Amino acid sequence: MNAPRLSDATLAALPPAIARPAYDRAATRIGVVHLGAGAFHRAHQAVYLDDALALDPDWAVCAVSLRHPDLRDALRPQDGLYTLAILGDTPRLRVIGALREVLCARDQTAAVLARLADPAVRLVTLTVTEKGYCLAGDGLDLAHPDIAHDLAAPDAPVSAIGHIVAGLARRRAAGHAPYTVLSCDNLADNGTRLRRATLDFAQRLDPALARWIEAEAAFPRSMVDSITPASDDALRGRVAQALDAHDAWPVQREPYAQWVVEDRFCNGRPPLERVGVTLSDDIAGFDRAKLRLLNGPHSALAYLGLLLGLETVADAMRHPGLARYAERLMREDIAPTLDAPAGLDLDAYIAAILERFRNPAIAHRLAQIAWDGSQKLPVRLLGTLRDARAAGRPIDRLCLPIAAWMQFVRRQAQAGVALADPMAEALARIGRAATGDAQADVARFLALAEVFGRADAGLASALVEAYRRLDAGPDAALAAAARV
């Protein structure tokens, strides 16, 4: 017999071990519209809001997919319910009830705009990826086809910016207060850039509307973090077996989640600080800590781990020499370059990151982390390296992953393996020309001003030494780094 579908009607019959909403869903009211209702939103912000609904029923979510109806069609028969799998040593399942409505803007434009105009909606959140903001530099890309369409047909928007402005225009016309617009994408200075793009768009439609948005609306900055692997049939099977019910689209994530939000709202807000959200005026400080302490060591593990023949981050952390190296890199080389923002304990943050790296339930492939090294290394490691040099601290450990990237490029190019990198062509030429002469090989890489800027003799010398050590064997290089 077929299993029943997860829904409000079947929620009470789920096994006791399955966590479920700690509130009466029927008593909640939609106060949030989320644009870009993908897996990350459902595994992250919606979970925080699910917790908040147990404290205040006014913050249920209308989840909007801008283009594709798949999520709506999967979750509408489930009354918006879905299962979150927390992937740790002991996996846990939880049914999330925060989504009270799921829409697809492509064929429900009127319903989406009506929801945005509803005065009960006081917060609009976004996870549309960087390209969804239609930016060019620091402003709006007026040549973008979606923006051009929405300026010509503002009542039938297709872009996220077009929807935000269309909703605000309706509220202004009706005499309602604006909503707060909160970007939850990993985009530097996300709130400021979203505000600028929104004002650019509104100015071209109606300067009076732009002035109203500028004076009355709010665009807080934020930072989000949690690894969210894609849903697959294996997850659906595990969830169905545990629930004894069918869930068309569960999601999964690691146990760790972080959400830091600038406390700048114009029309009330959920009780975020009571459900684990950090409210801070220093979003840039949290972003910097994440880039350097999480993303930097991630790249280091990727390039050094690949040279050691390892496949995943968890594999890398099971390698004693590499695990010791990563921790020393974080505590002794990276942390001293940071001024911790209020509310961030660097020692505890490092411990949490190391625990995340060790999680065997997250198969984060080193080869994937190694993509786009020419773009990642300047912000993840080279800035830290420059700060360490300026402070007169040793840079041996910091040079090792940069040299490992050079070795990685050399190995891939000489094996004829395509590089996943915006500078793939230039890197492949350098990699093919590499001979193993450390000084000549490193000089070729340092000539890439887009990556290294103006590299001086001191940096070149340190990288040549790291490159030589890796050529002698990554295990020996790690052992030497441990003696520094």
C-alpha positions in Angstrom: 0.0 0.0 0.0 1.3 3.5 -0.8 2.5 5.6 2.1 0.4 8.7 2.9 1.6 12.1 1.8 3.1 14.4 4.5 0.5 17.1 5.2 -1.3 18.8 8.1 -3.7 15.9 8.1 -0.9 13.3 8.6 1.4 15.4 10.9 0.0 14.0 14.1 0.5 10.4 13.0 4.3 10.7 12.4 6.5 8.7 14.7 7.4 10.3 18.0 11.1 10.7 17.1 10.2 13.1 14.3 10.3 16.7 15.6 7.4 18.8 14.3 6.1 22.4 14.6 5.8 23.6 18.2 2.8 25.8 17.5 -0.7 25.8 15.9 -0.1 26.3 12.2 -3.7 27.4 11.7 -3.2 30.3 14.1 -0.2 31.7 12.2 -0.3 34.6 9.8 1.9 35.3 6.8 4.3 38.1 7.6 7.3 37.2 5.4 7.6 36.8 1.7 10.7 34.9 0.6 12.0 35.3 -3.0 14.0 32.4 -4.3 12.6 29.5 -2.3 15.4 27.0 -2.9 17.0 24.4 -0.6 19.2 26.8 1.3 16.2 29.0 2.4 14.2 25.9 3.5 17.2 24.5 5.4 18.2 27.8 7.0 16.1 30.9 7.3 12.8 29.0 7.3 14.1 26.9 10.2 14.8 30.0 12.3 11.4 31.4 11.4 9.8 28.1 12.4 11.3 28.5 15.8 10.2 32.1 15.9 6.6 31.1 15.2 6.5 29.3 18.5 7.1 32.8 20.1 5.1 35.0 17.7 2.5 33.7 15.2 2.8 36.7 12.8 5.9 35.6 10.9 4.8 32.7 8.7 6.3 32.6 5.2 5.0 32.8 1.7 7.7 31.1 -0.3 8.0 32.4 -3.9 9.9 30.6 -6.7 10.5 33.2 -9.4 10.6 30.9 -12.4 10.0 27.2 -11.9 6.9 25.7 -10.4 8.5 22.5 -9.2 8.7 23.5 -5.5 5.2 24.8 -5.5 3.9 21.6 -7.1 5.8 19.4 -4.7 4.8 21.3 -1.5 1.3 22.5 -2.2 -0.2 18.9 -1.6 1.8 18.9 1.6 0.3 22.2 2.9 3.9 23.6 2.7 5.3 21.1 5.1 8.7 19.4 4.4 11.3 17.5 6.3 14.7 18.8 7.3 17.4 16.2 7.8 20.3 17.3 10.1 23.4 15.4 9.0 25.6 14.6 12.0 26.9 11.6 13.9 23.3 10.9 14.8 21.0 12.1 12.0 17.9 14.0 13.1 14.7 14.7 11.2 12.4 17.6 11.8 9.2 18.7 9.9 9.2 22.5 9.2 5.9 24.3 9.2 7.0 27.9 8.5 5.9 27.9 4.9 2.1 28.6 4.8 2.0 29.4 1.1 4.1 28.4 -1.9 3.8 30.4 -5.1 5.5 30.5 -8.5 5.8 34.0 -9.8 6.0 33.0 -13.4 2.4 31.9 -13.6 1.0 33.5 -10.4 2.2 37.1 -10.8 -1.0 38.6 -9.4 -1.0 36.5 -6.3 2.7 37.3 -5.6 2.1 41.0 -6.0 -1.0 40.9 -3.9 1.0 39.2 -1.1 3.7 41.8 -1.3 1.1 44.5 -1.1 -0.5 42.9 2.0 0.2 45.2 5.0 0.5 42.1 7.2 3.7 41.3 5.3 6.5 43.3 7.0 9.6 41.4 5.8 10.8 40.3 2.4 13.8 38.0 2.3 15.9 36.8 -0.7 18.1 33.9 -1.7 18.4 34.4 -5.4 22.3 34.0 -5.8 24.5 36.9 -6.9 23.3 36.8 -10.5 19.7 37.3 -9.4 20.4 40.8 -8.3 21.2 41.9 -11.9 24.2 44.0 -10.8 26.9 45.7 -12.9 29.6 46.8 -10.6 28.0 48.5 -7.6 24.8 49.4 -9.3 21.9 47.9 -11.3 22.6 46.4 -14.8 20.2 48.4 -16.8 21.1 46.3 -19.9 20.1 43.1 -18.2 17.2 41.6 -20.2 15.1 41.0 -17.0 15.6 44.6 -15.8 14.8 46.0 -19.3 11.7 43.9 -19.3 10.6 45.0 -15.8 11.2 48.7 -16.5 9.0 48.3 -19.6 6.3 46.2 -17.9 6.5 47.0 -14.1 3.2 45.3 -13.4 4.5 42.0 -14.8 8.0 41.7 -13.2 10.3 38.7 -13.7 13.3 39.9 -11.7 13.7 39.9 -7.9 14.3 43.7 -8.0 11.2 44.2 -10.2 9.0 42.3 -7.7 10.4 44.2 -4.7 9.7 47.6 -6.3 6.3 46.5 -7.6 5.3 45.5 -4.1 6.6 48.7 -2.6 4.8 50.8 -5.2 1.5 49.2 -4.4 2.0 49.8 -0.7 2.8 53.4 -1.2 -0.2 53.9 -3.4 -2.4 52.2 -0.7 -0.9 54.3 2.1 0.7 51.2 3.8 4.2 51.2 5.4 7.0 49.6 3.4 8.5 46.2 4.3 12.1 45.5 5.3 14.0 43.9 2.5 16.6 41.4 3.8 19.2 39.8 1.5 20.3 36.4 2.7 22.8 35.7 -0.2 26.5 35.5 0.3 27.2 38.8 -1.5 29.6 41.3 0.1 27.7 44.3 1.6 24.5 42.6 0.4 22.0 45.0 2.0 23.7 48.1 0.7 24.0 46.8 -2.8 20.4 45.6 -2.8 19.2 49.0 -1.6 21.2 50.8 -4.4 19.8 48.5 -7.1 16.3 48.9 -5.8 16.6 52.7 -5.8 18.2 52.7 -9.3 15.2 50.8 -10.6 12.6 52.8 -8.8 14.2 56.1 -9.9 13.7 55.1 -13.5 10.0 54.3 -12.9 9.0 57.1 -10.6 11.4 59.5 -8.8 8.8 60.1 -6.0 8.6 56.4 -5.3 12.4 56.2 -5.1 12.4 59.1 -2.6 9.8 57.3 -0.5 11.7 54.0 -0.5 15.0 55.8 0.3 13.3 57.6 3.3 11.1 54.8 4.6 12.3 51.3 3.7 15.2 49.3 5.2 17.7 47.0 3.7 19.7 45.3 6.4 23.0 43.5 5.7 23.3 39.9 6.7 25.6 36.9 6.7 24.5 33.3 6.4 26.4 30.0 6.7 25.4 26.3 6.6 26.4 23.5 4.2 23.3 22.3 2.4 23.9 19.3 0.1 21.4 18.9 -2.7 18.3 16.7 -2.1 18.5 13.4 -3.8 16.6 10.1 -4.1 18.7 8.6 -1.2 17.5 11.4 1.1 13.9 11.0 -0.1 14.1 7.2 0.7 15.6 7.7 4.2 12.9 10.3 5.0 10.1 8.2 3.7 11.2 5.2 5.7 11.6 7.3 8.9 8.3 9.1 8.5 6.3 6.2 7.1 5.0 9.0 4.8 5.9 10.4 1.5 7.7 13.8 1.4 8.2 15.0 -2.2 11.0 17.4 -1.4 12.9 17.1 1.9 16.1 19.1 2.4 19.3 18.3 4.3 22.1 20.3 6.0 24.9 20.0 8.5 24.1 20.7 12.2 25.9 24.0 12.2 24.0 27.1 11.1 24.8 30.8 11.4 22.7 33.8 10.6 24.0 37.3 11.4 21.7 40.2 10.7 22.0 44.0 11.0 19.3 45.2 13.3 17.8 47.8 11.0 14.2 47.0 10.3 11.5 49.5 9.3 8.3 47.7 10.1 8.8 45.3 13.1 10.7 42.1 13.0 10.5 38.5 14.2 12.1 37.7 17.6 15.3 36.7 15.8 17.6 37.1 18.8 15.6 34.5 20.8 16.0 31.8 18.1 19.8 31.9 17.6 20.2 34.8 15.2 23.1 37.1 16.0 22.1 40.8 15.7 25.1 43.0 14.9 26.1 46.3 13.3 29.4 44.7 12.2 28.3 42.3 9.4 31.6 43.0 7.6 33.5 41.7 10.6 31.6 38.5 10.6 32.0 38.2 6.8 35.8 38.7 7.2 36.0 36.1 9.9 34.1 33.6 7.8 36.2 34.2 4.7 39.5 33.9 6.5 38.7 31.2 9.2 36.3 29.0 7.2 36.9 29.6 3.5 40.7 30.0 3.8 41.3 26.7 5.5 38.7 25.1 3.2 40.9 26.0 0.3 44.0 24.9 2.1 42.5 21.5 2.8 41.4 21.2 -0.8 44.7 21.9 -2.5 46.9 20.1 0.0 44.4 17.2 0.3 44.3 16.7 -3.4 48.1 16.5 -3.5 47.8 13.7 -0.9 45.2 11.8 -3.0 42.3 12.6 -0.6 38.7 13.1 -1.8 36.6 15.0 0.9 37.1 17.5 3.7 36.3 14.8 6.2 39.0 12.6 4.6 41.5 15.5 4.9 40.7 15.9 8.6 41.4 12.2 9.2 44.9 12.8 7.9 46.8 13.6 11.1 49.4 15.9 9.6 46.8 17.8 7.6 44.4 18.1 10.5 47.2 19.5 12.8 48.3 21.9 10.1 44.7 23.2 9.5 44.2 23.9 13.2 47.6 25.7 13.6 46.9 27.7 10.5 43.6 28.9 11.9 44.7 29.6 15.5 48.3 30.9 15.0 48.3 32.5 11.5 44.7 33.6 10.6 43.1 34.5 13.9 45.7 37.1 14.8 44.8 39.0 11.7 41.2 39.5 12.8 39.5 42.0 15.1 36.6 39.9 16.3 33.3 41.7 16.2 31.2 41.8 19.3 29.4 38.5 19.8 32.0 36.3 18.0 34.3 34.2 20.2 37.1 33.3 17.8 38.3 30.3 19.9 34.7 28.8 19.9 34.3 29.7 16.2 37.5 27.9 15.3 36.4 24.8 17.3 33.0 24.8 15.6 34.6 25.0 12.1 37.0 22.1 12.9 34.0 20.1 14.1 32.2 20.9 10.8 35.3 19.9 8.8 35.4 16.5 10.6 31.7 15.7 10.0 31.7 12.4 8.0 28.0 12.9 7.0 28.9 15.8 4.8 30.8 14.6 1.7 32.2 17.9 0.7 34.5 17.1 -2.3 37.9 18.7 -2.3 37.9 18.9 -6.1 34.8 21.1 -6.0 36.3 23.4 -3.4 39.4 23.7 -5.6 37.3 25.3 -8.4 37.9 29.0 -9.2 41.1 29.3 -7.2 42.2 32.4 -9.0 39.1 34.2 -7.7 39.0 32.6 -4.2 42.6 32.8 -3.1 42.9 36.6 -3.1 40.0 37.0 -0.6 40.5 33.7 1.3 44.2 33.6 1.9 46.3 36.3 0.2 44.8 39.1 2.3 45.6 37.2 5.4 49.1 36.6 4.2 49.6 40.3 3.4 48.4 41.3 6.9 50.7 38.8 8.6 53.7 40.1 6.7 52.8 43.7 7.6 52.7 42.7 11.3 56.0 40.9 11.0 54.6 37.5 11.6 55.9 34.2 9.9 54.1 33.3 6.7 55.5 29.8 6.1 52.2 28.0 6.8 50.2 30.6 4.9 52.4 30.1 1.8 51.8 26.4 1.7 48.3 26.3 0.3 49.2 29.0 -2.2 52.1 26.8 -3.4 49.8 23.8 -3.3 47.3 25.6 -5.7 50.2 26.2 -8.1 51.1 22.5 -7.9 47.5 21.6 -8.5 47.3 23.8 -11.6 50.6 22.4 -12.9 49.4 18.8 -12.3 46.0 19.3 -13.9 47.4 21.1 -16.9 50.1 18.6 -17.6 47.5 15.7 -17.3 45.3 17.5 -19.8 42.5 18.0 -17.3 40.4 21.1 -17.8 40.4 23.6 -14.9 37.2 25.0 -13.6 38.3 28.6 -13.2 37.6 31.9 -15.0 41.3 32.2 -15.8 41.5 28.6 -17.0 43.2 29.4 -20.3 46.0 31.5 -18.8 46.5 29.0 -15.9 46.7 26.0 -18.3 49.4 27.8 -20.2 51.4 28.4 -17.0 50.8 24.8 -15.8 51.9 23.3 -19.1 55.1 25.4 -19.1 56.0 24.5 -15.5 59.2 22.4 -15.3 59.6 21.8 -11.6 62.1 24.6 -11.3 60.5 26.2 -8.3 61.9 29.7 -8.9 60.8 29.8 -12.5 57.4 28.1 -11.9 56.5 30.4 -9.1 57.6 33.5 -11.1 55.2 32.5 -13.8 52.3 32.4 -11.4 53.3 35.6 -9.6 53.1 37.4 -13.0 49.3 37.0 -12.7 48.6 40.5 -11.4 44.9 39.8 -11.3 45.6 37.2 -8.6 48.7 38.5 -6.8 48.9 42.2 -7.5 52.5 43.4 -7.2 54.4 40.5 -5.5 57.7 41.5 -4.0 60.9 39.5 -3.6 60.0 38.5 0.0 56.8 36.9 -0.9 58.3 35.2 -4.0 61.1 33.7 -1.8 58.6 32.3 0.7 56.5 30.8 -2.0 59.5 29.2 -3.8 60.5 27.5 -0.6 56.9 26.2 0.0 56.8 25.0 -3.7 60.1 23.1 -3.2 58.9 21.5 0.0 55.7 20.3 -1.8 57.7 18.9 -4.7 59.7 16.8 -2.1 56.3 15.4 -0.8 53.3 17.0 0.8 53.7 14.9 4.0 57.2 16.2 4.5 56.0 19.7 3.8 53.3 19.4 6.4 55.8 18.0 8.9 58.1 21.0 8.2 55.1 23.4 8.7 54.4 21.8 12.1 58.0 22.6 13.2 57.6 26.3 12.5 
